[in-house]
Amino acid sequence: MLQQVYKIADTFIVGRSLGENALAAVGGTYTLTTFLYSIIIGLCMGCGSLVSYCFGEINERRLKGCLNISFLMIGAVKKRAIKKDCNHP
């Protein structure tokens, strides 16, 4: 829901102030942004399930390992997405 509000506000502001070419660029990146959000949300949900399972087992050692791997995996995907996004001219 918030993504849609952001998209509408972004389109309105860019369309009014920067012109048609900038508006086309905003429209062209919407699909990629939604795709990246979906990947990160899916990773977070999957990691949350695994962490909940470890927490329910009351296995602190495994819980710490799951949390570390989860943060590393999500951070790596985020870093890769930002790096790839920033390399475009």
C-alpha positions in Angstrom: 0.0 0.0 0.0 2.8 2.4 0.9 4.6 1.5 -2.2 1.6 2.6 -4.3 1.3 5.9 -2.4 5.0 6.5 -2.9 4.7 5.7 -6.6 1.8 8.1 -7.1 3.6 10.9 -5.2 6.8 10.3 -7.1 5.1 10.3 -10.4 3.2 13.5 -9.5 6.3 15.4 -8.3 8.6 14.3 -11.1 6.0 14.8 -13.8 5.3 18.4 -12.6 8.8 19.5 -11.9 11.2 17.5 -14.2 9.3 16.8 -17.3 8.4 13.9 -19.6 11.8 12.2 -19.8 12.2 12.0 -16.1 8.7 10.7 -15.7 9.4 8.0 -18.2 12.5 7.0 -16.2 10.5 6.8 -13.0 7.9 4.6 -14.8 10.6 2.3 -16.2 12.2 1.6 -12.8 8.9 0.8 -11.0 8.9 -2.9 -12.1 12.5 -3.4 -11.0 11.9 -1.7 -7.7 8.9 -3.9 -7.0 10.8 -7.0 -8.0 13.7 -6.2 -5.6 11.2 -5.4 -2.7 9.5 -8.7 -3.3 12.8 -10.7 -3.2 13.8 -9.0 0.1 10.4 -9.4 1.7 10.4 -13.1 0.7 13.9 -13.6 2.2 12.8 -11.8 5.4 9.7 -14.0 5.7 11.7 -17.2 5.1 14.3 -16.2 7.6 11.6 -15.3 10.1 10.1 -18.7 9.9 13.5 -20.4 10.4 14.3 -18.1 13.4 10.9 -18.8 14.9 11.5 -22.5 14.6 14.9 -22.3 16.3 13.4 -20.0 19.0 10.6 -22.6 19.7 13.2 -25.3 20.0 15.0 -23.2 22.7 18.2 -23.9 21.0 20.2 -20.7 21.5 23.3 -21.8 19.6 21.3 -22.7 16.5 19.2 -19.5 16.9 22.3 -17.3 16.9 23.5 -19.2 13.8 20.2 -18.7 12.0 20.2 -15.0 12.8 23.7 -14.5 11.6 23.1 -16.3 8.3 19.8 -14.5 7.9 21.4 -11.1 8.3 24.3 -12.0 6.1 22.1 -13.3 3.3 19.7 -10.4 3.3 22.6 -7.9 3.6 24.3 -9.5 0.6 21.2 -9.3 -1.5 20.7 -5.7 -0.5 24.3 -4.8 -1.1 24.3 -6.5 -4.5 21.0 -4.7 -5.5 22.4 -1.3 -4.5 25.7 -1.9 -6.2 24.0 -3.0 -9.4 21.6 0.0 -9.2 24.4 2.5 -8.6 26.5 1.3 -11.5 24.1 2.4 -14.2 24.9 5.8 -15.7 
